[in-house]
Every structure is written in structure tokens, then in C-alpha cells.
């Protein structure tokens, strides 16, 4: 268990007992843990100021809750506890967004588990929003000073140790993943995802790809096999939305927001371009490295504090008590 995981597990266990007054252990992956809520009361994992509204929103939008929603270390729950209250205070988001973009006029929308306009299926994936589909944890729509519509997609991380590996469960020949040049030459025969008709490689290898093609063979193995799988899919989602003429976006970019103490997340299992930190290595793959944005949750909270209305004082107190941020 990493240092952050141990710290936040103890922290959430205390909160569960001292604030939520729940002493019963909850079951997670077949075992009982102190930091897991009993499944029948999972909804108290959400701040009471958004509890009903968030559940109604997910129901209306047909968004799937993650199976670990009763885990007090759930990134989805933490993401909602921090960002969902801001749906009613988009000017607060503008304060932070302006630190990432110089031409922000107004923030006009905030969404969750976003898969694209009209729920388009760009990658021929199964499932839907929040389940078995490339879903951005957060999407922020904003108008620039020329009144053009733009979007920022964000992957949100709490105590996870990586950005996910490409699953090998159904791959009949996982050894193919170890030969990047062969994959680039013939993805439909060398990549299981392409064989099951996912369109990732069609876009990656296209003339308008967001990736530098010469870097795709920088490692002997597939660059998305070990540490970049989630990053790749979200980057492609941003690219597809930007390229979709019906979506009407001037600019669509992608980024990551993560807990500042999560050092485990910043250590790749396999280095890339001489770097161990995935957030520093990832831009090496991009034609436009500046289109990738990185922030910490702590920096986000610190930046917006100056613009919080009094109506969010209770929420701010909750975030500090719940997550010590």
C-alpha cells in the first residue's frame, strides 16, 4: 500500500466513524474493510448538499455509477463531491480555468462521465456513460472572448496508482503487444482491440492524428500497453470531439487533475522517453504538447477559494473535513 493510500484509508475510516457514525465494515471485492460503507447506505458517500441532485442527474443522463461507489476512496465520488456543487456556480470554475487558458470568457457547462455530444460512440465501444466506454470524468464547456465554444476534458485521480493498463483478459495472443513496429504496420492483425473493431488505431494512425507517429515506436512494446491506456483513450476522445463538425467546438483539450500527494501515480512501471513520470512523458507523444493540462486537486481548491460565494462555505468546510484539502 502506498503512503497516500494508507493515509487516506485511515482518514476516511475516521470520517466514517466520527462524522457519519457508521461502525459496520463494508464489503469490497469479497472482503470486509473499515473504509468501505455498507452497500445499502452508499449514497452517504456523497455530500448531503448534492446527494439527491447527483443521483437524479445520473439517472436522467443514464450515467452508470462505478461499482465501487460505496468505497470511501472512490475517485468518482470524490470528483462529484468537489465538482458537482459547482454546476450552480460556474463563475467559480472560471477562476481556475483562466489559469489554464488566457482567453476564457464564460464557463457555460459542467458535465460528468462525458462520452461526446449526443452520446456518440466514436470508438465502437460497448456500454454507455461511466461503464465500458471511454468517459471523461469531467467536461467543462467555455466560451472564449471571441464567443467560440471550447471544451476541456479532465481525468480525475484520487489514490489510484496508475492510468490503467490495456487489459489482456480476452487477448488470445498478448505477446503481440510487445512489438510496437509490427502493431503500427498492421494493427488489425497485431492488436486485439483493433480485432474487436475498436477504432483507436484508425485515429492514431490517421493523417490528422494528435500523436507524433515517430514516437509510437519509441519503445519496443505498444506505447499504450502499460501506463498510458486511459490517457490515450481520453486524448482520442478530445480529438474526436474537436474533429466532429456537428459538435461545433473551436478547441477541445485534455488534462489530468490528481491528488498532490499521490506520488505512486507519478511512477510509471515502464519509462517512456527517459521519463518515469507519466504526466511529463505523455506530452512527448503529442503533436501539440501544450494541449495537455495538469493540475492537482489542492491547486484547484486553492485557486477557486478567492471566488467562493458564501453559499459554498458549508461545502468548503465539508471538503476540508472529509478530504483534508
N, C-alpha and C positions, 0 to 999 in steps of 0.2 A: 504494500500500500504506500503510495507516495505521501510526502509531507502534507500537501494540501488536502488530499483525500482523508487522511487521518484527522487533520484539524477540523475540516468541515463536517465530518461524520460526528465527531464529539460535539461540535457546535449545534448541529441540527438535533442531536439526541437531547441536549439540554433544553432546546427550544420546545421540542415536542413534549417533554415532561413538565417544564416550568411554566410555559406560556399556554400551550394547548391542553395541558392537564391530561395527557394520554400516556399511560404507562405500559399498555399492552404492546408487545412486539408485533411487527408486521412481517408478512412472508414475501420474500424476493428470491426468485429462482430456486424455490423449494426449501429455503432456509429462513429461519426467523432472525430478525435484526432489530436493534433498538431504534435505528434511524429510519425505519420503514413504518408507514402508517398502516393500520388495518385497512384493507381494500374498501370496506363498506363506508369509510369516512374519508376517502381520498380527497374529496373536494376541499377539506380544510387545509390542504396544502397550498391553496390559493388564498391570497389576501382577501379578507372579508369584504373589502371595498370593491372587488371585481368578481367575486365568486359567482354570483348569478349571471352577471352580464357576460363573462367569459364563456361560461357553459352554453348560454343561449347563442352566443356568437359562433362557437364551434359547431353547434347543432345546425344553425341556419346556413352556415357556409359549407357544411358537410366536411368538416375537418376532423380527422381521427386523432384522438388522444393517444399519446405514447403509452405503451403497455406498462411502463414504469411510473405512471403518473402519481402513484402512492409513495414513491421514493422521494424523501425529502431532499435528495441530491439531484433530482430531475432537472436537467437543463431547460426542458420545455416549460416546466412550472416556474423556474427562476426567471426565465425570459418573459413570461407573461406577467409575473409579479412586478417586474421592473417596467416593462414597456406598455402593457395593456392600459394602465391608468392614463398614459399619455395620449391615447386616442382622442381624449377630450381636451387635450392641451397641446396641440401640435406646434404652437409657437415655442414651447419649451424644447421640442426636438430641433427646431431651427437653430437654437443657440449652439447645440453640439454639431449639427450638420454644417454650419458655417465654418467650423474649424477644419472640415474636410474639403469643402468646396468654397470657392471665393465668390460665386455668383448666385447664392441662394436668395430667392425672392420670398416664396412662401412654401411651407410644407402643407400638402393637401390631403395626404392619406397615409395610414399606417396599417399594415396587414401582417398576418402570421401564416406560417406554413404555405407560403405562396408558391404556386407552380406555373404561373403565367396567366396572361389575360384570357378570360373565358375558360380557364382550366385547360388550356391547350396541352396536348401530350407531345412535346417536341421530340422525345427520345424513345417513343414506342414502349413505354414502361407500363407495368401493371399498377393496380391500386389507385389511390387518389391523394388528396392533400393530407400530408402528415403520415402517409403509410405507403411504403413500397414505391414511392415516386420521388423524383428529385424535388425537394421542397425547401425553399429558403426560410429559415427561422423567422426572419423579419424582412419586410419590404417597406421602404419609405419612398413615397412619391412626392416630388417637389417641383415647383416652377422656378426657373431661373429668372434673372432680371429682364430677360428678353421674352418672358412669358412662355418659354418652351418647357415641355414636360420631361422630367428626368426621374430616374429611379436608382436607389441604392439597395442591393440585396445584402443581407448580413447572416453569416453563420454564427450562432451563439454557443459559447462553450463555458461550462462551469468547472467540473473537476475531471472531465474526460482526459485520457492520456494520449489521444491521437485524433487525427482526422479521418480515421477509418481505412481499412484495407479492402481491396476488391475481393469479395467473397469467393471461395473456391469450392463450396459445398457440392454444386452440381456440375462443376467443370470436369469433363471426362479426361482431360489431359492438362493438369495445372503446370506441368513443366514448360509448356509453350510460353508461359508468362515471363520466362527468364531470358527471352531472346527478342530484344526490342527491334532489331533490324528486320527480323522475319515478320514481326507483328505489323510494322509500318508498311512492309512490302505487300502483305496480304492479310489484313485484319479479319476478313471473313473466314479464313481457314485457321488463323493463329490466335484468335481471341474469342473466348466463349461468349462474351457479351455481344459481340458482333454476330455470332452464330445464332443467337436467340433474337436477332433483329433489333437490338438496341442501336441507336444511330450515333452514339458518341463519336466513333471513329470517322464516320462520314463527315461530321462537322469539324473534327480535329484536323483532318487532312484536306479540308476544302481550301480553295484559294483565299477565302475570307476568314480563315481560322484565327482565333485570338492567340494561338500559340506559335512560337518560333519553331518551325518544323525541324531545324537542325538540332534543337535541344531535346527532341523526343528520343533520340538515340544517345543521349549523353551518358546513360547508364546501360549496362549490358541487358538489364531486365526492363520490362514495361515501366515507364515512369510513374504510372498510376497504380501499380500493383501493391505498394506497401503503405506509403504515408500521404499520398495526395488524392486519394479516391474521391472523398467528399469535396475537396477543393475543385477538382476537375469538373465534377457534375454541376456545382453551383456556378463556376465560371462559364460553363457552356450555357447554363440557363440564362445568365445575364446577356450573353452574346446572342442567343436566340430571340430574346425579347427585344433587344436593340435592333436586330435584323428584321423583325416582323413589322412590315409596313402598316398592318392593321392595328398594331399596338400603339403606334404614334408617339414613341419616345425619342427624344433627341439624344439622350445619353443614358445608358444603363451600366452601372458598375457594381462590383462585388467586393465584399470585405469580410473581416472577422472581428468579432468582439469577444474577449475572453477574460477570465479572472486573472488579475495581475500576478497572483501567487502560484499560478499553475505552470511551474517550471517543467513538469513532466510533458506537457503538451508541446513544449518547445524543443524537445529532443527526439529527432527522427530515429527510427530504427535503422534506416538506411540513408546515409547522407546523400545530398544532391548538389552538384556544382560546388563541392567542397564545403557545403554548409550543413550543419545539423539542425538548425532552427528552420522549421517548415515555412514560417511566416517571412523569413528572409530569403529562403531558397525559392519559394513559389514565383515571385516576380521575374526570376531568371527565365522562366518558361514563356513569359508573356510578351507579345509584340508591344504592348503598351503597359510597362510595369507600373506606371503611376495610376493606373485604373484600379489597382488593388489597394484596399484600405484596411488598416489595422488599428484597433483601439482596445483598451481594457475597460472592463465594467467600471472599475474605480475611476478611471479618467472620465468616462461618460457621466457618472453621477457627479463628480467634482465640477465638470463643465456646466451642467444644467442647473446646479444649485443656485446660481445667481439669478436665475429667471423663474424659479418656482413660485407659483401663486400660493397664497395662504391656504387655499383649499387642498393643496397637496402636502401640507405639513404632517398630517397623520400618516400618509403614505411614506413620506421620507423617514419618519420615525420607525415605521414598520421595517423598511429595508435595512436600516441600521441595526435594529434589534434582531431581525431574522438572519441576515447575512453578514453582519458586522462590516458593512460597507458604508 
